[in-house]
Amino acid sequence: MSLLELFCKVDDYCQEYQQWISKKELGRGKKKPGPKRMMSQSEIMTIVILFHQSNVRSFKHFYINYVAKYLTEEFPRLLSYNRFVELMQEVILPLTAYLRSRFGKNTGISFIDSTPLVVCHNRRIKRNRVFKGLAARGKNGMGWFYGFKLHLIVNDLGELLAVYLTPGNTDDGKPVKDMTQGMFGKIFADKGYISKELFTSLFARDLELITNVRKNMKERLMKIKDSLLLRKRFIIETINDQLKNISQIEHSRHRKPVNFAVNLIAGLIAYTFQEKKPSINWPDMQGFDIVV
């Protein structure tokens, strides 16, 4: 996607968002006087999202050495780097709303998983003040970490359906009920989501939770179709890998929690613009409802 196409889509949404905000603020009094912002919200959002499509690791390097040098015609009212970082915090609400508008549709087949977002090295946990009271120590298959957990639900086309952020010590199954509101069909997960209470609760809402069994559990019957789809759960693990290594939603250089949030949301939006997302290409599964 070109820069012009990205800006047009962001700007169109920002205009709708501002109209909605204006209706909500009607009758609350006049706006406070002050200097007019030089860069629009859509310009700021476009640059932030563009960074996550650039494969550059440092936003400061990206802004100073690329945007400020080569995109001055596209953004004639560019601000200094420090001023731009300050204004980034003001677009967190429209960014969040825009991310929600970029979600895909429930196809009846979805996958859920969580991935850690490390905010500092374990040796620096006691010295970390930025995320004090927000982040927490957690443990996954790779060991202990300090930060958050990003919970995702995607469909078989690789489109985002739900996003949830929790401290690193949160159980994977805790946010599932809130994330799956309005969903139907089947949702595939790893063994960390095994819970009789969770299965019953979701099944009552026409959503079937399907997982493998642990070694100390009895084998259970499963349709071949469900067994094959359970093996396709790598799709969400691939998405998590792309979010970290392409969209770069994880790094330890944040100076404020709000900057962390802006970086995360912009990275998720950048992923939704990928032309080729991890997806499942498979033939018609008619006749694969045999129980094994």
C-alpha positions as CSV (number, residue, x, y, z in Angstrom):
1,M,0.0,0.0,0.0
2,S,1.3,3.4,-0.9
3,L,1.7,6.3,1.5
4,L,-1.1,8.2,-0.3
5,E,-3.5,5.3,0.0
6,L,-2.7,4.9,3.7
7,F,-3.2,8.6,4.4
8,C,-6.5,8.7,2.6
9,K,-7.9,5.8,4.6
10,V,-6.7,7.2,7.9
11,D,-7.9,10.8,7.0
12,D,-11.4,9.5,5.9
13,Y,-11.8,7.7,9.2
14,C,-10.5,10.7,11.2
15,Q,-13.2,12.9,9.6
16,E,-15.9,10.5,10.6
17,Y,-14.4,10.2,14.1
18,Q,-14.4,14.0,14.5
19,Q,-18.0,14.3,13.4
20,W,-19.0,11.6,16.0
21,I,-17.0,13.4,18.7
22,S,-18.6,16.7,17.8
23,K,-22.1,15.3,18.3
24,K,-21.1,13.8,21.7
25,E,-19.6,17.1,22.9
26,L,-22.6,19.2,21.7
27,G,-23.8,21.4,24.5
28,R,-20.7,21.0,26.7
29,G,-19.5,24.5,26.1
30,K,-17.0,26.1,23.9
31,K,-13.6,24.7,23.2
32,K,-10.7,26.0,25.3
33,P,-8.7,28.7,23.5
34,G,-5.1,27.8,22.5
35,P,-2.7,27.6,19.5
36,K,-3.9,25.6,16.6
37,R,-2.1,22.3,16.1
38,M,0.1,22.4,13.0
39,M,-0.1,18.7,12.1
40,S,-3.5,17.1,11.9
41,Q,-4.4,13.9,13.7
42,S,-4.6,12.0,10.5
43,E,-1.0,13.0,9.6
44,I,0.3,12.0,13.0
45,M,-1.5,8.6,12.8
46,T,-0.3,8.0,9.3
47,I,3.4,8.5,10.3
48,V,3.0,6.3,13.4
49,I,1.4,3.5,11.3
50,L,4.0,4.0,8.5
51,F,6.8,3.4,11.0
52,H,5.5,-0.1,11.6
53,Q,5.6,-0.9,7.9
54,S,9.1,0.4,7.4
55,N,11.2,-2.4,9.1
56,V,13.2,0.3,11.0
57,R,13.8,-0.6,14.6
58,S,14.0,2.9,16.1
59,F,11.2,5.4,15.7
60,K,13.6,8.3,16.3
61,H,15.9,7.1,13.6
62,F,12.8,6.6,11.3
63,Y,11.4,10.1,11.9
64,I,14.7,12.1,11.8
65,N,16.5,10.3,9.0
66,Y,13.6,9.3,6.8
67,V,10.4,11.3,7.4
68,A,12.2,14.6,8.1
69,K,14.4,14.2,5.0
70,Y,12.4,12.5,2.3
71,L,8.7,13.1,3.2
72,T,8.8,16.9,3.6
73,E,6.6,17.4,0.5
74,E,4.0,14.9,1.8
75,F,4.1,16.4,5.3
76,P,4.9,20.1,4.8
77,R,4.1,21.0,8.4
78,L,6.5,18.6,10.1
79,L,7.3,19.2,13.7
80,S,10.5,18.5,15.6
81,Y,10.9,15.0,16.9
82,N,10.3,15.9,20.5
83,R,7.2,17.8,19.7
84,F,5.9,15.0,17.6
85,V,6.4,12.5,20.3
86,E,4.3,14.7,22.7
87,L,1.5,14.9,20.2
88,M,1.5,11.1,19.6
89,Q,-0.1,10.7,23.0
90,E,-3.1,12.7,21.9
91,V,-4.1,10.3,19.1
92,I,-4.4,7.2,21.3
93,L,-8.2,7.4,21.3
94,P,-8.7,7.7,17.5
95,L,-6.0,5.1,17.0
96,T,-7.9,2.7,19.3
97,A,-11.2,3.4,17.5
98,Y,-9.5,2.9,14.1
99,L,-8.1,-0.4,15.2
100,R,-11.6,-1.6,16.1
101,S,-12.9,-0.6,12.7
102,R,-10.1,-2.7,11.1
103,F,-11.2,-5.9,12.7
104,G,-12.4,-8.8,10.4
105,K,-15.6,-10.8,10.4
106,N,-16.3,-13.9,12.4
107,T,-16.3,-16.8,9.9
108,G,-17.2,-19.5,12.4
109,I,-13.5,-20.6,12.7
110,S,-11.2,-18.7,15.0
111,F,-8.0,-19.2,16.9
112,I,-6.9,-17.7,20.2
113,D,-3.5,-17.3,21.8
114,S,-1.4,-15.0,23.9
115,T,2.1,-13.7,23.5
116,P,4.3,-11.9,26.1
117,L,5.3,-8.3,25.5
118,V,8.6,-7.7,27.4
119,V,9.1,-4.1,28.6
120,C,12.6,-4.5,30.2
121,H,15.3,-7.1,30.8
122,N,14.8,-9.2,33.9
123,R,18.0,-7.8,35.5
124,R,16.4,-4.3,35.3
125,I,13.0,-5.1,36.8
126,K,13.7,-3.5,40.2
127,R,14.9,-0.3,38.5
128,N,12.0,-0.1,36.1
129,R,9.7,2.8,37.0
130,V,7.8,3.4,33.8
131,F,5.5,0.4,34.2
132,K,5.4,0.2,38.0
133,G,2.0,-1.0,39.0
134,L,1.0,-1.9,35.5
135,A,3.3,-4.6,34.2
136,A,4.0,-7.9,36.1
137,R,6.3,-10.9,36.1
138,G,4.9,-13.8,34.0
139,K,6.1,-17.1,32.7
140,N,5.7,-18.8,29.4
141,G,7.5,-21.6,27.5
142,M,10.6,-19.5,27.1
143,G,10.9,-18.7,30.8
144,W,10.2,-15.7,33.0
145,F,9.6,-12.2,31.7
146,Y,8.4,-8.8,32.9
147,G,5.7,-7.0,31.0
148,F,2.3,-7.7,29.6
149,K,0.4,-10.4,27.7
150,L,-1.2,-9.6,24.4
151,H,-4.3,-11.9,23.8
152,L,-5.4,-12.2,20.2
153,I,-8.3,-13.9,18.4
154,V,-8.0,-14.2,14.6
155,N,-10.2,-15.9,12.0
156,D,-9.0,-18.5,9.4
157,L,-8.2,-15.6,7.0
158,G,-5.7,-14.1,9.4
159,E,-7.8,-11.1,10.3
160,L,-8.0,-9.7,13.8
161,L,-11.2,-10.3,15.7
162,A,-10.3,-9.3,19.2
163,V,-7.4,-7.8,21.1
164,Y,-6.9,-7.8,24.9
165,L,-3.9,-6.6,27.0
166,T,-3.3,-7.9,30.5
167,P,-0.3,-7.9,33.0
168,G,2.1,-10.7,32.4
169,N,0.9,-12.8,35.3
170,T,-2.7,-13.1,34.1
171,D,-4.1,-16.6,33.3
172,D,-4.7,-17.1,29.6
173,G,-8.3,-18.1,30.1
174,K,-9.3,-15.1,32.1
175,P,-10.1,-12.6,29.3
176,V,-11.6,-15.2,27.0
177,K,-15.3,-14.5,27.9
178,D,-15.0,-10.8,27.3
179,M,-13.1,-11.2,24.1
180,T,-15.6,-13.6,22.6
181,Q,-18.7,-11.6,23.1
182,G,-20.9,-12.0,20.0
183,M,-18.8,-14.8,18.4
184,F,-20.1,-18.1,17.2
185,G,-18.8,-21.4,15.7
186,K,-15.5,-23.0,17.0
187,I,-12.5,-21.5,18.6
188,F,-9.2,-23.4,18.7
189,A,-6.6,-22.9,21.5
190,D,-3.6,-24.6,23.1
191,K,-3.6,-26.6,26.3
192,G,-3.3,-23.4,28.4
193,Y,-7.0,-22.7,27.8
194,I,-8.3,-26.1,29.1
195,S,-11.1,-25.3,31.6
196,K,-14.4,-27.1,32.1
197,E,-16.0,-23.9,33.4
198,L,-14.8,-21.9,30.4
199,F,-15.9,-24.6,27.9
200,T,-19.4,-24.7,29.4
201,S,-19.7,-20.9,29.5
202,L,-18.7,-20.5,25.8
203,F,-20.8,-23.5,24.7
204,A,-23.9,-21.9,26.2
205,R,-23.2,-19.0,23.7
206,D,-22.9,-21.3,20.7
207,L,-19.1,-21.1,20.7
208,E,-17.2,-24.4,21.0
209,L,-13.8,-24.3,22.6
210,I,-11.5,-27.0,21.1
211,T,-8.1,-27.9,22.6
212,N,-5.7,-30.8,22.8
213,V,-5.6,-32.8,26.0
214,R,-2.8,-33.0,28.5
215,K,-0.8,-36.1,29.2
216,N,-2.6,-36.8,32.5
217,M,-6.0,-36.5,30.9
218,K,-8.1,-39.1,29.1
219,E,-8.3,-39.1,25.4
220,R,-11.6,-37.8,24.0
221,L,-13.4,-38.2,20.7
222,M,-12.9,-35.5,18.1
223,K,-14.1,-35.0,14.5
224,I,-11.4,-35.3,11.9
225,K,-12.3,-31.8,10.7
226,D,-11.7,-30.4,14.2
227,S,-8.5,-32.4,14.5
228,L,-7.2,-31.0,11.2
229,L,-8.1,-27.4,12.2
230,L,-6.4,-27.8,15.5
231,R,-3.2,-28.6,13.7
232,K,-3.6,-25.3,11.8
233,R,-3.3,-23.3,15.1
234,F,0.2,-22.2,13.9
235,I,-1.6,-19.4,12.0
236,I,-1.9,-17.3,15.1
237,E,1.6,-18.1,16.3
238,T,2.8,-16.9,12.9
239,I,0.8,-13.7,13.3
240,N,2.3,-13.1,16.8
241,D,5.8,-13.5,15.2
242,Q,5.0,-11.0,12.5
243,L,3.6,-8.5,15.0
244,K,6.9,-8.6,16.9
245,N,9.4,-8.8,14.0
246,I,7.7,-6.9,11.3
247,S,5.2,-4.6,13.0
248,Q,7.6,-4.3,16.0
249,I,5.1,-4.0,18.8
250,E,7.7,-5.1,21.4
251,H,10.7,-3.1,22.6
252,S,12.1,-1.9,25.8
253,R,12.7,1.8,25.0
254,H,9.4,3.2,26.2
255,R,9.5,6.2,28.5
256,K,5.8,6.5,29.2
257,P,3.0,3.9,29.3
258,V,0.9,5.9,26.8
259,N,3.8,5.7,24.3
260,F,3.8,1.9,24.8
261,A,0.0,1.8,24.0
262,V,0.4,4.0,20.9
263,N,3.2,1.8,19.6
264,L,1.2,-1.3,20.2
265,I,-2.0,-0.1,18.6
266,A,-0.2,1.4,15.6
267,G,1.6,-1.9,15.1
268,L,-1.7,-3.9,15.2
269,I,-3.2,-1.4,12.6
270,A,-0.1,-1.8,10.4
271,Y,-0.7,-5.6,10.4
272,T,-4.3,-5.2,9.3
273,F,-3.0,-3.5,6.1
274,Q,-0.8,-6.4,5.1
275,E,-1.9,-7.6,1.7
276,K,-0.9,-11.2,2.4
277,K,-1.8,-12.4,5.9
278,P,-1.2,-15.9,7.3
279,S,-4.4,-17.8,6.3
280,I,-5.7,-21.4,5.9
281,N,-6.2,-22.5,2.3
282,W,-8.0,-25.8,2.4
283,P,-10.6,-27.7,0.3
284,D,-14.2,-28.3,1.2
285,M,-14.3,-30.3,4.4
286,Q,-17.6,-32.0,3.6
287,G,-17.4,-35.6,4.7
288,F,-14.7,-34.9,7.4
289,D,-17.2,-34.9,10.3
290,I,-16.2,-38.5,11.2
291,V,-15.4,-38.9,14.9
292,V,-12.0,-40.4,15.7
